[in-house]
Amino acid sequence: MRLWRVMVILGVVAALAAGALSWWWLNQPLALGAEAVEVDIEPGTTPRDIAQAWVQAGVKTSPMLLYQWFRWSGQDRKIRAGSYEIGPGTTPVSLLNKMVRGDETLAVVRLIEGWTFRQFRAELAKADSLKPTTSTLTDAQVMAALGEPGMAPEGKFYPDTYAYSKGSSDLAVLKRAHRAMKKRLDAAWAERTPDTPLRSSAEALTLASIVEKETGVAGDRGKVAAVFTNRLRIGMPLQTDPTVIYGMGEAFDGNLRKRDLLADTPYNTYVRAGLPPTPIAMPGKASLLAAVRPDPTRALYFVSRGDGSSEFSESLAAHNRAVDRFQRGKQ
């Protein structure tokens, strides 16, 4: 009987010691083989394989011990797929909590106002840890994959900073940017002035893209939009260089020549009245709003002052004087 009591006491002591040791280990920072350790967890990965992945990535502990902690916690089946990164100070407890919360490591890609779809695709192609699932697709095939077959892609994506999980598809980012532009465009179109000459939100998007490319300083955006709106209203050609340049594509070498302005192409707004057939870039929110709610001015002309801002004129005579002053150096 005395031996039995001793065995019981020893068992209790051993259990308490094991519990204390376990509690200590669970709350001690894990030793790492690098300043930051990253692991990608695919859907369906087992808790055992997840533990092994962390050890292989640089966590210096027993994979079996880590796996047993996942099981003992009762949360092993709650671990979410995703991309995770841990640094110094991470404990077994905080590691598991991160994966259960789905607190992923995100990368970002930034799309700039005024970029073309070609520039957009180039940025996606070099984005960190973004799967290039559309790299072999044509622009038309990309639009079909987005559920917009036959739709031109230019201007249909909202310029913004997009965060994504490492290993995500570039198509997922395209979908988000496409949805965002639809939402922004619909919101802007709902705020249009009653007397706008624009007949649809698609025309508003095209005008906004021109405003985006023609605006040097934010304070001029509403006036730039007004000039083009006023010209549309009276049937005057828009005569804007960015549309001509866009229509030239890769043939543009940085110099816009007289022959380029005289060439009869769909995007040459010097020889063809009205808007070009598609947007020429990705406009931001401010340009979308300016296109549908331009400043109340009767200006029909503007010329660069050389500092990013523009001089606006209501008559050709006043415009010619502004050109002499700011472009030809005449007073």
C-alpha positions as CSV (number, residue, x, y, z in Angstrom):
1,M,0.0,0.0,0.0
2,R,2.9,2.3,0.9
3,L,4.5,1.6,-2.5
4,W,1.2,2.4,-4.3
5,R,1.0,5.8,-2.6
6,V,4.6,6.5,-3.6
7,M,3.8,5.6,-7.2
8,V,0.7,7.8,-7.2
9,I,2.7,10.8,-5.8
10,L,5.5,10.3,-8.3
11,G,2.9,10.2,-11.1
12,V,1.3,13.4,-9.9
13,V,4.6,15.1,-9.6
14,A,5.7,13.9,-13.1
15,A,2.4,15.1,-14.6
16,L,2.8,18.5,-12.9
17,A,6.4,18.7,-14.1
18,A,5.4,17.8,-17.6
19,G,2.6,20.4,-17.5
20,A,4.9,23.1,-16.3
21,L,7.5,22.2,-18.9
22,S,4.8,22.2,-21.6
23,W,3.5,25.6,-20.5
24,W,7.0,26.9,-20.5
25,W,7.8,25.7,-24.0
26,L,4.5,26.9,-25.4
27,N,5.3,30.5,-24.2
28,Q,9.0,30.5,-25.1
29,P,10.1,32.3,-28.4
30,L,10.8,29.7,-31.1
31,A,14.4,29.7,-32.3
32,L,14.5,30.7,-36.0
33,G,17.1,30.0,-38.7
34,A,16.5,33.4,-40.2
35,E,15.2,36.9,-39.3
36,A,11.9,36.0,-40.9
37,V,10.5,32.5,-41.7
38,E,7.8,32.1,-44.4
39,V,5.5,29.2,-45.1
40,D,2.7,28.8,-47.7
41,I,-0.1,26.6,-46.6
42,E,-2.2,25.2,-49.4
43,P,-5.9,24.2,-48.8
44,G,-6.1,20.6,-47.5
45,T,-2.6,20.5,-46.0
46,T,-2.7,18.3,-42.8
47,P,-1.6,19.7,-39.4
48,R,1.3,17.2,-39.4
49,D,2.6,18.5,-42.7
50,I,2.1,22.1,-41.6
51,A,4.3,21.5,-38.5
52,Q,6.9,19.8,-40.8
53,A,6.8,22.8,-43.2
54,W,7.6,25.3,-40.4
55,V,10.6,23.2,-39.3
56,Q,11.8,22.9,-42.9
57,A,11.4,26.6,-43.4
58,G,13.7,27.4,-40.4
59,V,11.8,27.0,-37.1
60,K,14.3,25.1,-34.9
61,T,12.1,22.7,-33.0
62,S,10.8,19.2,-33.2
63,P,8.1,18.9,-35.9
64,M,6.4,16.2,-33.8
65,L,6.3,18.5,-30.8
66,L,4.8,21.3,-32.9
67,Y,2.3,18.9,-34.3
68,Q,1.3,17.5,-30.9
69,W,0.7,21.1,-29.8
70,F,-1.6,21.7,-32.7
71,R,-3.6,18.6,-31.8
72,W,-3.6,19.1,-28.1
73,S,-4.9,22.7,-28.5
74,G,-8.0,21.4,-30.3
75,Q,-7.6,23.9,-33.0
76,D,-5.6,21.9,-35.5
77,R,-8.5,21.7,-37.9
78,K,-9.1,25.4,-37.7
79,I,-5.8,26.4,-39.3
80,R,-6.4,28.4,-42.5
81,A,-4.6,28.1,-45.8
82,G,-2.5,31.2,-46.7
83,S,0.9,32.7,-46.7
84,Y,2.4,33.3,-43.3
85,E,5.6,35.0,-42.0
86,I,7.0,34.9,-38.4
87,G,9.9,36.7,-36.8
88,P,11.8,36.8,-33.5
89,G,9.6,36.5,-30.5
90,T,7.1,34.1,-32.0
91,T,6.0,31.4,-29.6
92,P,4.2,28.1,-30.4
93,V,1.0,29.7,-29.0
94,S,1.3,32.9,-31.1
95,L,2.2,30.8,-34.2
96,L,-0.9,28.7,-33.9
97,N,-3.1,31.8,-33.2
98,K,-1.8,33.5,-36.3
99,M,-2.7,30.5,-38.5
100,V,-6.1,30.0,-36.9
101,R,-7.0,33.7,-37.4
102,G,-5.8,33.6,-41.0
103,D,-3.4,36.5,-40.2
104,E,-1.6,36.1,-43.5
105,T,1.5,37.9,-44.8
106,L,0.2,40.1,-47.7
107,A,2.0,41.6,-50.6
108,V,0.8,44.6,-52.5
109,V,0.8,45.9,-56.1
110,R,0.2,49.5,-56.9
111,L,-1.6,50.6,-60.1
112,I,-1.1,54.3,-61.0
113,E,-3.6,56.8,-62.3
114,G,-3.0,57.4,-66.0
115,W,-1.4,54.0,-66.7
116,T,-2.5,52.0,-69.7
117,F,-3.6,48.4,-69.6
118,R,-0.3,47.4,-71.0
119,Q,1.5,49.1,-68.1
120,F,-0.9,47.5,-65.7
121,R,-0.2,44.0,-67.0
122,A,3.6,44.7,-66.9
123,E,3.3,45.7,-63.2
124,L,1.3,42.5,-62.4
125,A,3.9,40.4,-64.2
126,K,6.7,41.6,-61.9
127,A,4.6,41.7,-58.7
128,D,6.0,39.8,-55.7
129,S,4.7,36.2,-55.3
130,L,1.8,36.7,-57.7
131,K,1.0,33.8,-59.9
132,P,1.1,34.9,-63.6
133,T,-1.9,32.9,-64.7
134,T,-2.8,35.4,-67.4
135,S,0.7,35.9,-68.8
136,T,0.0,33.8,-71.9
137,L,-3.4,35.3,-72.5
138,T,-4.2,38.1,-75.0
139,D,-6.0,41.2,-73.8
140,A,-9.2,39.8,-75.4
141,Q,-8.7,36.5,-73.5
142,V,-8.2,38.3,-70.2
143,M,-11.5,40.2,-70.7
144,A,-13.3,36.9,-71.6
145,A,-11.9,35.4,-68.4
146,L,-13.4,38.4,-66.5
147,G,-16.8,37.7,-68.0
148,E,-16.5,40.7,-70.5
149,P,-15.9,39.0,-73.9
150,G,-15.5,41.5,-76.7
151,M,-15.0,44.4,-74.3
152,A,-11.8,46.6,-74.7
153,P,-9.8,46.5,-71.5
154,E,-8.4,50.0,-71.6
155,G,-9.7,52.1,-68.7
156,K,-11.7,49.3,-67.2
157,F,-9.5,48.8,-64.1
158,Y,-9.4,51.1,-61.1
159,P,-5.9,52.4,-60.2
160,D,-5.3,51.7,-56.5
161,T,-3.0,49.7,-54.2
162,Y,-4.2,46.1,-54.0
163,A,-3.1,43.7,-51.2
164,Y,-3.1,40.0,-51.9
165,S,-1.9,36.8,-50.3
166,K,1.4,35.5,-51.6
167,G,0.7,32.9,-54.2
168,S,-2.6,34.4,-55.3
169,S,-3.5,34.6,-59.0
170,D,-3.0,37.8,-61.0
171,L,-6.5,37.2,-62.4
172,A,-7.8,37.7,-58.8
173,V,-6.2,41.1,-58.7
174,L,-7.6,41.9,-62.1
175,K,-11.1,41.0,-61.0
176,R,-10.9,43.2,-58.0
177,A,-9.6,46.2,-60.0
178,H,-12.3,45.6,-62.6
179,R,-15.1,45.5,-60.0
180,A,-13.6,48.6,-58.3
181,M,-13.7,50.6,-61.5
182,K,-17.3,49.6,-62.2
183,K,-18.3,50.7,-58.7
184,R,-16.4,54.0,-59.0
185,L,-17.8,54.7,-62.5
186,D,-21.4,54.0,-61.5
187,A,-21.0,56.3,-58.4
188,A,-19.6,59.1,-60.5
189,W,-22.2,58.7,-63.3
190,A,-25.0,59.0,-60.7
191,E,-23.5,62.5,-59.8
192,R,-23.4,63.8,-63.4
193,T,-24.7,67.3,-64.1
194,P,-28.1,67.4,-65.9
195,D,-26.7,69.2,-68.9
196,T,-23.7,66.9,-69.6
197,P,-23.2,66.1,-73.3
198,L,-22.0,62.7,-72.3
199,R,-24.6,60.0,-73.3
200,S,-23.4,57.1,-71.1
201,S,-21.1,56.1,-68.3
202,A,-18.8,54.5,-71.0
203,E,-18.4,58.0,-72.5
204,A,-17.7,59.4,-69.1
205,L,-14.9,56.9,-68.6
206,T,-13.3,57.8,-71.9
207,L,-13.4,61.5,-71.1
208,A,-12.1,60.9,-67.6
209,S,-9.1,59.0,-69.1
210,I,-8.3,62.1,-71.3
211,V,-8.7,64.4,-68.3
212,E,-6.3,62.2,-66.4
213,K,-3.6,62.4,-69.0
214,E,-4.0,66.1,-69.7
215,T,-4.0,67.3,-66.0
216,G,-0.7,68.6,-64.6
217,V,-1.9,69.8,-61.2
218,A,-5.0,68.7,-59.3
219,G,-6.5,72.2,-59.1
220,D,-6.8,72.3,-62.9
221,R,-8.7,69.0,-63.3
222,G,-12.2,70.5,-63.3
223,K,-11.2,73.2,-65.8
224,V,-9.6,70.7,-68.1
225,A,-12.7,68.6,-68.0
226,A,-14.8,71.7,-68.7
227,V,-12.8,72.5,-71.8
228,F,-13.4,69.1,-73.4
229,T,-17.0,69.1,-72.2
230,N,-17.6,72.5,-73.8
231,R,-16.0,71.3,-77.1
232,L,-18.2,68.2,-77.1
233,R,-21.2,70.4,-76.5
234,I,-20.6,72.5,-79.6
235,G,-19.2,69.8,-81.8
236,M,-15.6,71.1,-81.7
237,P,-12.8,68.6,-82.1
238,L,-11.1,67.8,-78.8
239,Q,-7.6,68.2,-80.3
240,T,-5.8,66.4,-77.5
241,D,-2.3,65.0,-78.0
242,P,-2.6,62.1,-75.5
243,T,-5.3,60.4,-77.7
244,V,-3.0,60.7,-80.8
245,I,-0.1,59.3,-78.8
246,Y,-2.2,56.4,-77.5
247,G,-3.4,55.6,-81.1
248,M,0.2,55.4,-82.3
249,G,1.0,52.7,-79.7
250,E,4.6,51.5,-79.8
251,A,5.3,53.6,-82.9
252,F,5.4,56.7,-80.7
253,D,9.1,57.6,-80.2
254,G,8.6,60.5,-77.8
255,N,8.1,63.1,-80.5
256,L,4.7,64.1,-81.8
257,R,5.1,65.4,-85.4
258,K,2.8,67.4,-87.6
259,R,2.2,64.3,-89.8
260,D,1.0,62.5,-86.7
261,L,-1.6,65.2,-86.0
262,L,-2.8,65.0,-89.6
263,A,-3.1,61.2,-89.8
264,D,-6.7,60.0,-90.0
265,T,-6.9,57.4,-87.2
266,P,-9.7,56.5,-84.8
267,Y,-7.7,58.1,-81.9
268,N,-6.7,61.3,-83.7
269,T,-9.0,63.9,-82.1
270,Y,-7.5,66.6,-84.3
271,V,-9.1,65.2,-87.5
272,R,-12.1,63.3,-85.9
273,A,-14.8,65.0,-83.8
274,G,-16.1,63.5,-80.6
275,L,-14.5,61.1,-78.2
276,P,-12.1,58.3,-79.2
277,P,-13.5,54.8,-79.4
278,T,-12.1,53.7,-76.0
279,P,-10.5,55.2,-73.0
280,I,-6.8,55.8,-73.3
281,A,-5.7,55.1,-69.7
282,M,-6.9,54.3,-66.2
283,P,-8.5,57.4,-64.6
284,G,-8.7,57.9,-60.9
285,K,-11.6,59.0,-58.8
286,A,-10.9,62.7,-59.2
287,S,-10.9,62.5,-63.0
288,L,-14.1,60.4,-63.0
289,L,-15.9,63.1,-61.0
290,A,-14.4,65.9,-63.0
291,A,-15.6,64.3,-66.3
292,V,-19.2,64.3,-65.1
293,R,-19.1,67.5,-63.0
294,P,-16.7,69.9,-64.7
295,D,-16.0,73.4,-63.4
296,P,-18.5,76.1,-64.5
297,T,-16.4,77.8,-67.1
298,R,-16.8,78.6,-70.8
299,A,-13.1,78.0,-71.5
300,L,-12.4,76.2,-74.8
301,Y,-8.7,76.3,-74.8
302,F,-5.8,75.7,-72.4
303,V,-2.0,75.7,-72.7
304,S,0.7,74.6,-70.3
305,R,2.5,77.4,-68.3
306,G,5.6,75.2,-68.0
307,D,5.2,74.5,-64.3
308,G,2.5,71.8,-64.5
309,S,-0.4,74.2,-64.4
310,S,-2.4,75.5,-67.4
311,E,-3.7,78.8,-68.7
312,F,-7.3,78.6,-69.8
313,S,-9.0,80.8,-72.4
314,E,-12.5,81.3,-73.7
315,S,-11.4,82.6,-77.2
316,L,-8.9,81.6,-79.8
317,A,-7.3,85.1,-79.7
318,A,-6.8,84.9,-75.9
319,H,-5.4,81.4,-76.4
320,N,-2.9,82.5,-79.0
321,R,-1.7,85.2,-76.7
322,A,-1.3,82.6,-73.9
323,V,0.7,80.4,-76.3
324,D,3.0,83.3,-77.2
325,R,3.6,84.0,-73.6
326,F,4.0,80.5,-72.2
327,Q,5.3,78.5,-75.1
328,R,7.1,81.0,-77.4
329,G,8.5,83.2,-74.7
330,K,6.8,86.4,-76.0
331,Q,5.4,89.0,-73.6
